[in-house]
Amino acid sequence: MSVEDVIRLDDRGLRAWDQHDVEGFVALFDDNAEWADVSMPQPMRGKEAFRQYMQVWFTAFPDMKARMVNRVVSEDAVATEVAFDGTHNGPLQGPPGTTAIPPTGKKVNGKGVYFAKVRNGKIVEYRSFPDMAGTLMQLGLMPSPGS
């Protein structure tokens, strides 16, 4: 793929997150893709797992808006720094087996980074690093440094 093709693929993914378009985002992945998220104990495999992960975020932050902050692109990969704003108006489910965090009604300005490897126009490997500590501090569920 060209750098421009990878940028277009990444733009489609960012737009899908911003619009809460689960199916649009999941369609960008190869059928055998793996998604490892730093907040999850095991990598996710399969589009159904990807759908469930996304739905957790959209349920917890139904007004979430995402945007790109910075991006580095090659012919087969993209690394993107993202930011999101949202209000915690729904339960936030953690990894399987954990209790959901009830809605706090607090606004959050979240951050994160992801790395995607691309082959034949699809994402084949995805690594995401949401700033869960920062998000939990803003929700009042984790002490801020120095407090």
PyRosetta script that sets phi, psi and omega in degrees:
from pyrosetta import init, pose_from_sequence

init()
pose = pose_from_sequence("MSVEDVIRLDDRGLRAWDQHDVEGFVALFDDNAEWADVSMPQPMRGKEAFRQYMQVWFTAFPDMKARMVNRVVSEDAVATEVAFDGTHNGPLQGPPGTTAIPPTGKKVNGKGVYFAKVRNGKIVEYRSFPDMAGTLMQLGLMPSPGS")
pose.set_psi(1, 155.7)
pose.set_omega(1, 174.8)
pose.set_phi(2, -86.1)
pose.set_psi(2, 163.5)
pose.set_omega(2, 175.5)
pose.set_phi(3, -57.5)
pose.set_psi(3, -40.0)
pose.set_omega(3, -180.0)
pose.set_phi(4, -63.3)
pose.set_psi(4, -38.2)
pose.set_omega(4, 177.7)
pose.set_phi(5, -64.6)
pose.set_psi(5, -41.0)
pose.set_omega(5, 179.5)
pose.set_phi(6, -66.1)
pose.set_psi(6, -39.8)
pose.set_omega(6, 176.9)
pose.set_phi(7, -61.2)
pose.set_psi(7, -44.3)
pose.set_omega(7, 179.2)
pose.set_phi(8, -62.1)
pose.set_psi(8, -41.4)
pose.set_omega(8, 177.7)
pose.set_phi(9, -61.9)
pose.set_psi(9, -45.6)
pose.set_omega(9, 179.3)
pose.set_phi(10, -64.5)
pose.set_psi(10, -40.9)
pose.set_omega(10, 177.3)
pose.set_phi(11, -60.4)
pose.set_psi(11, -40.1)
pose.set_omega(11, 177.4)
pose.set_phi(12, -62.5)
pose.set_psi(12, -41.0)
pose.set_omega(12, 178.8)
pose.set_phi(13, -64.9)
pose.set_psi(13, -44.3)
pose.set_omega(13, 178.6)
pose.set_phi(14, -63.0)
pose.set_psi(14, -40.9)
pose.set_omega(14, 178.7)
pose.set_phi(15, -64.6)
pose.set_psi(15, -40.6)
pose.set_omega(15, 178.9)
pose.set_phi(16, -62.5)
pose.set_psi(16, -42.9)
pose.set_omega(16, 177.2)
pose.set_phi(17, -61.8)
pose.set_psi(17, -45.9)
pose.set_omega(17, -176.7)
pose.set_phi(18, -63.3)
pose.set_psi(18, -32.8)
pose.set_omega(18, -178.4)
pose.set_phi(19, -96.7)
pose.set_psi(19, 4.7)
pose.set_omega(19, -178.8)
pose.set_phi(20, 58.4)
pose.set_psi(20, 37.1)
pose.set_omega(20, -179.3)
pose.set_phi(21, -92.9)
pose.set_psi(21, 83.5)
pose.set_omega(21, -176.5)
pose.set_phi(22, -58.8)
pose.set_psi(22, -49.0)
pose.set_omega(22, -177.4)
pose.set_phi(23, -64.6)
pose.set_psi(23, -38.0)
pose.set_omega(23, 177.5)
pose.set_phi(24, -62.9)
pose.set_psi(24, -38.9)
pose.set_omega(24, 179.4)
pose.set_phi(25, -71.6)
pose.set_psi(25, -47.5)
pose.set_omega(25, -177.4)
pose.set_phi(26, -62.5)
pose.set_psi(26, -31.8)
pose.set_omega(26, 179.7)
pose.set_phi(27, -63.6)
pose.set_psi(27, -18.0)
pose.set_omega(27, -179.8)
pose.set_phi(28, -76.5)
pose.set_psi(28, -12.2)
pose.set_omega(28, -175.4)
pose.set_phi(29, -93.9)
pose.set_psi(29, 144.9)
pose.set_omega(29, 169.9)
pose.set_phi(30, -66.8)
pose.set_psi(30, 151.1)
pose.set_omega(30, -179.2)
pose.set_phi(31, -59.9)
pose.set_psi(31, -25.1)
pose.set_omega(31, -178.7)
pose.set_phi(32, -105.6)
pose.set_psi(32, 18.5)
pose.set_omega(32, -177.0)
pose.set_phi(33, -67.6)
pose.set_psi(33, 155.0)
pose.set_omega(33, 175.0)
pose.set_phi(34, -122.3)
pose.set_psi(34, 139.1)
pose.set_omega(34, 179.2)
pose.set_phi(35, -124.8)
pose.set_psi(35, 115.2)
pose.set_omega(35, 175.7)
pose.set_phi(36, -107.3)
pose.set_psi(36, 124.2)
pose.set_omega(36, 178.5)
pose.set_phi(37, -117.0)
pose.set_psi(37, 133.1)
pose.set_omega(37, -176.4)
pose.set_phi(38, -58.7)
pose.set_psi(38, -23.9)
pose.set_omega(38, -179.2)
pose.set_phi(39, -87.5)
pose.set_psi(39, -2.1)
pose.set_omega(39, -178.1)
pose.set_phi(40, -109.6)
pose.set_psi(40, 143.3)
pose.set_omega(40, -177.2)
pose.set_phi(41, -70.2)
pose.set_psi(41, -26.9)
pose.set_omega(41, -178.5)
pose.set_phi(42, -135.6)
pose.set_psi(42, 151.5)
pose.set_omega(42, 173.6)
pose.set_phi(43, -61.5)
pose.set_psi(43, 149.9)
pose.set_omega(43, 176.8)
pose.set_phi(44, -94.7)
pose.set_psi(44, 144.4)
pose.set_omega(44, 176.8)
pose.set_phi(45, -133.2)
pose.set_psi(45, 134.6)
pose.set_omega(45, 176.7)
pose.set_phi(46, 97.0)
pose.set_psi(46, 145.1)
pose.set_omega(46, -174.7)
pose.set_phi(47, -64.8)
pose.set_psi(47, -29.7)
pose.set_omega(47, 178.5)
pose.set_phi(48, -65.1)
pose.set_psi(48, -40.2)
pose.set_omega(48, 176.7)
pose.set_phi(49, -63.8)
pose.set_psi(49, -38.4)
pose.set_omega(49, 179.3)
pose.set_phi(50, -65.4)
pose.set_psi(50, -41.5)
pose.set_omega(50, 178.1)
pose.set_phi(51, -60.2)
pose.set_psi(51, -45.8)
pose.set_omega(51, -178.6)
pose.set_phi(52, -62.5)
pose.set_psi(52, -42.0)
pose.set_omega(52, 179.2)
pose.set_phi(53, -59.6)
pose.set_psi(53, -49.2)
pose.set_omega(53, -179.2)
pose.set_phi(54, -62.3)
pose.set_psi(54, -41.2)
pose.set_omega(54, -177.9)
pose.set_phi(55, -63.7)
pose.set_psi(55, -32.0)
pose.set_omega(55, 175.3)
pose.set_phi(56, -56.6)
pose.set_psi(56, -48.3)
pose.set_omega(56, -178.7)
pose.set_phi(57, -66.4)
pose.set_psi(57, -43.3)
pose.set_omega(57, -177.2)
pose.set_phi(58, -71.6)
pose.set_psi(58, -27.1)
pose.set_omega(58, 175.1)
pose.set_phi(59, -72.4)
pose.set_psi(59, -44.6)
pose.set_omega(59, -178.2)
pose.set_phi(60, -69.8)
pose.set_psi(60, -36.4)
pose.set_omega(60, -176.8)
pose.set_phi(61, -127.6)
pose.set_psi(61, 74.7)
pose.set_omega(61, -173.5)
pose.set_phi(62, -64.1)
pose.set_psi(62, -17.8)
pose.set_omega(62, 178.1)
pose.set_phi(63, -103.9)
pose.set_psi(63, 16.4)
pose.set_omega(63, -176.1)
pose.set_phi(64, -56.0)
pose.set_psi(64, 134.6)
pose.set_omega(64, 173.4)
pose.set_phi(65, -127.0)
pose.set_psi(65, 130.6)
pose.set_omega(65, -177.0)
pose.set_phi(66, -114.7)
pose.set_psi(66, 153.3)
pose.set_omega(66, 178.0)
pose.set_phi(67, -153.8)
pose.set_psi(67, 152.3)
pose.set_omega(67, 177.7)
pose.set_phi(68, -80.7)
pose.set_psi(68, 138.4)
pose.set_omega(68, 176.1)
pose.set_phi(69, -105.6)
pose.set_psi(69, -41.8)
pose.set_omega(69, -177.1)
pose.set_phi(70, -156.1)
pose.set_psi(70, 152.8)
pose.set_omega(70, -177.9)
pose.set_phi(71, -152.8)
pose.set_psi(71, 141.4)
pose.set_omega(71, 173.9)
pose.set_phi(72, -125.1)
pose.set_psi(72, 130.6)
pose.set_omega(72, -172.0)
pose.set_phi(73, -132.0)
pose.set_psi(73, 143.3)
pose.set_omega(73, 169.8)
pose.set_phi(74, -129.3)
pose.set_psi(74, -172.7)
pose.set_omega(74, -179.2)
pose.set_phi(75, -70.0)
pose.set_psi(75, -16.5)
pose.set_omega(75, -177.7)
pose.set_phi(76, -136.5)
pose.set_psi(76, 14.1)
pose.set_omega(76, -178.8)
pose.set_phi(77, -159.1)
pose.set_psi(77, 158.7)
pose.set_omega(77, 174.8)
pose.set_phi(78, -144.6)
pose.set_psi(78, 139.3)
pose.set_omega(78, 172.7)
pose.set_phi(79, -120.8)
pose.set_psi(79, 124.9)
pose.set_omega(79, -174.8)
pose.set_phi(80, -131.7)
pose.set_psi(80, 130.4)
pose.set_omega(80, 171.2)
pose.set_phi(81, -91.8)
pose.set_psi(81, 129.6)
pose.set_omega(81, -178.3)
pose.set_phi(82, -123.8)
pose.set_psi(82, 161.1)
pose.set_omega(82, 173.1)
pose.set_phi(83, -134.7)
pose.set_psi(83, 150.3)
pose.set_omega(83, 175.2)
pose.set_phi(84, -142.0)
pose.set_psi(84, 152.5)
pose.set_omega(84, 174.7)
pose.set_phi(85, -121.5)
pose.set_psi(85, 140.8)
pose.set_omega(85, 177.2)
pose.set_phi(86, -172.2)
pose.set_psi(86, 164.8)
pose.set_omega(86, 178.6)
pose.set_phi(87, -111.7)
pose.set_psi(87, 130.3)
pose.set_omega(87, -177.1)
pose.set_phi(88, -77.0)
pose.set_psi(88, 82.7)
pose.set_omega(88, -177.4)
pose.set_phi(89, -108.4)
pose.set_psi(89, 6.8)
pose.set_omega(89, 178.0)
pose.set_phi(90, -138.8)
pose.set_psi(90, 166.1)
pose.set_omega(90, 179.4)
pose.set_phi(91, -64.1)
pose.set_psi(91, 139.9)
pose.set_omega(91, 177.7)
pose.set_phi(92, -106.3)
pose.set_psi(92, 107.0)
pose.set_omega(92, -178.3)
pose.set_phi(93, -85.5)
pose.set_psi(93, 131.9)
pose.set_omega(93, 175.9)
pose.set_phi(94, -88.9)
pose.set_psi(94, -161.4)
pose.set_omega(94, 177.9)
pose.set_phi(95, -56.5)
pose.set_psi(95, 156.8)
pose.set_omega(95, 179.5)
pose.set_phi(96, -50.1)
pose.set_psi(96, 136.9)
pose.set_omega(96, 179.0)
pose.set_phi(97, 92.4)
pose.set_psi(97, -3.0)
pose.set_omega(97, 178.5)
pose.set_phi(98, -103.6)
pose.set_psi(98, 158.9)
pose.set_omega(98, 178.8)
pose.set_phi(99, -82.9)
pose.set_psi(99, 138.2)
pose.set_omega(99, 178.7)
pose.set_phi(100, -67.3)
pose.set_psi(100, 145.9)
pose.set_omega(100, 175.7)
pose.set_phi(101, -85.0)
pose.set_psi(101, 120.4)
pose.set_omega(101, -179.8)
pose.set_phi(102, -63.2)
pose.set_psi(102, 154.3)
pose.set_omega(102, 179.9)
pose.set_phi(103, -56.9)
pose.set_psi(103, 137.6)
pose.set_omega(103, 177.9)
pose.set_phi(104, -104.4)
pose.set_psi(104, -17.4)
pose.set_omega(104, -176.0)
pose.set_phi(105, 76.0)
pose.set_psi(105, 5.0)
pose.set_omega(105, -177.5)
pose.set_phi(106, -87.9)
pose.set_psi(106, 146.3)
pose.set_omega(106, 175.6)
pose.set_phi(107, -82.7)
pose.set_psi(107, 143.5)
pose.set_omega(107, -178.0)
pose.set_phi(108, -129.2)
pose.set_psi(108, 138.8)
pose.set_omega(108, 169.8)
pose.set_phi(109, -112.5)
pose.set_psi(109, 94.8)
pose.set_omega(109, -174.6)
pose.set_phi(110, -91.4)
pose.set_psi(110, 163.2)
pose.set_omega(110, 179.5)
pose.set_phi(111, -136.8)
pose.set_psi(111, 162.7)
pose.set_omega(111, 175.4)
pose.set_phi(112, -177.7)
pose.set_psi(112, 172.3)
pose.set_omega(112, 178.1)
pose.set_phi(113, -139.3)
pose.set_psi(113, 144.9)
pose.set_omega(113, 171.1)
pose.set_phi(114, -138.4)
pose.set_psi(114, 155.5)
pose.set_omega(114, 177.2)
pose.set_phi(115, -124.5)
pose.set_psi(115, 129.6)
pose.set_omega(115, 178.7)
pose.set_phi(116, -126.6)
pose.set_psi(116, 132.4)
pose.set_omega(116, 172.1)
pose.set_phi(117, -100.7)
pose.set_psi(117, 137.4)
pose.set_omega(117, -172.7)
pose.set_phi(118, -123.4)
pose.set_psi(118, 139.7)
pose.set_omega(118, 174.9)
pose.set_phi(119, -146.2)
pose.set_psi(119, 133.2)
pose.set_omega(119, 177.9)
pose.set_phi(120, 53.8)
pose.set_psi(120, 39.3)
pose.set_omega(120, 175.3)
pose.set_phi(121, 80.1)
pose.set_psi(121, 5.9)
pose.set_omega(121, -179.0)
pose.set_phi(122, -128.9)
pose.set_psi(122, 154.9)
pose.set_omega(122, 174.5)
pose.set_phi(123, -78.6)
pose.set_psi(123, 126.4)
pose.set_omega(123, 179.7)
pose.set_phi(124, -107.9)
pose.set_psi(124, -21.4)
pose.set_omega(124, 178.9)
pose.set_phi(125, -147.6)
pose.set_psi(125, 133.7)
pose.set_omega(125, -176.0)
pose.set_phi(126, -136.3)
pose.set_psi(126, 130.3)
pose.set_omega(126, 178.1)
pose.set_phi(127, -126.4)
pose.set_psi(127, 121.4)
pose.set_omega(127, -178.4)
pose.set_phi(128, -120.9)
pose.set_psi(128, 144.7)
pose.set_omega(128, -175.4)
pose.set_phi(129, -133.5)
pose.set_psi(129, 72.8)
pose.set_omega(129, 176.8)
pose.set_phi(130, -70.3)
pose.set_psi(130, 144.8)
pose.set_omega(130, 178.1)
pose.set_phi(131, -80.5)
pose.set_psi(131, 79.6)
pose.set_omega(131, -178.0)
pose.set_phi(132, -67.9)
pose.set_psi(132, -35.2)
pose.set_omega(132, 179.0)
pose.set_phi(133, -61.9)
pose.set_psi(133, -46.3)
pose.set_omega(133, 179.1)
pose.set_phi(134, -62.2)
pose.set_psi(134, -41.0)
pose.set_omega(134, 178.7)
pose.set_phi(135, -64.3)
pose.set_psi(135, -46.1)
pose.set_omega(135, -179.8)
pose.set_phi(136, -64.9)
pose.set_psi(136, -35.0)
pose.set_omega(136, 176.2)
pose.set_phi(137, -63.6)
pose.set_psi(137, -43.5)
pose.set_omega(137, -179.9)
pose.set_phi(138, -66.0)
pose.set_psi(138, -28.2)
pose.set_omega(138, 177.6)
pose.set_phi(139, -81.7)
pose.set_psi(139, -4.5)
pose.set_omega(139, -179.5)
pose.set_phi(140, 78.0)
pose.set_psi(140, 20.5)
pose.set_omega(140, -176.0)
pose.set_phi(141, -104.7)
pose.set_psi(141, -1.3)
pose.set_omega(141, 179.7)
pose.set_phi(142, -148.5)
pose.set_psi(142, 135.5)
pose.set_omega(142, -178.5)
pose.set_phi(143, -67.1)
pose.set_psi(143, 144.7)
pose.set_omega(143, 174.6)
pose.set_phi(144, -78.2)
pose.set_psi(144, 149.6)
pose.set_omega(144, 177.1)
pose.set_phi(145, -55.4)
pose.set_psi(145, 135.4)
pose.set_omega(145, 178.5)
pose.set_phi(146, 84.4)
pose.set_psi(146, 0.9)
pose.set_omega(146, 179.4)
pose.set_phi(147, -98.7)
pose.dump_pdb("model.pdb")
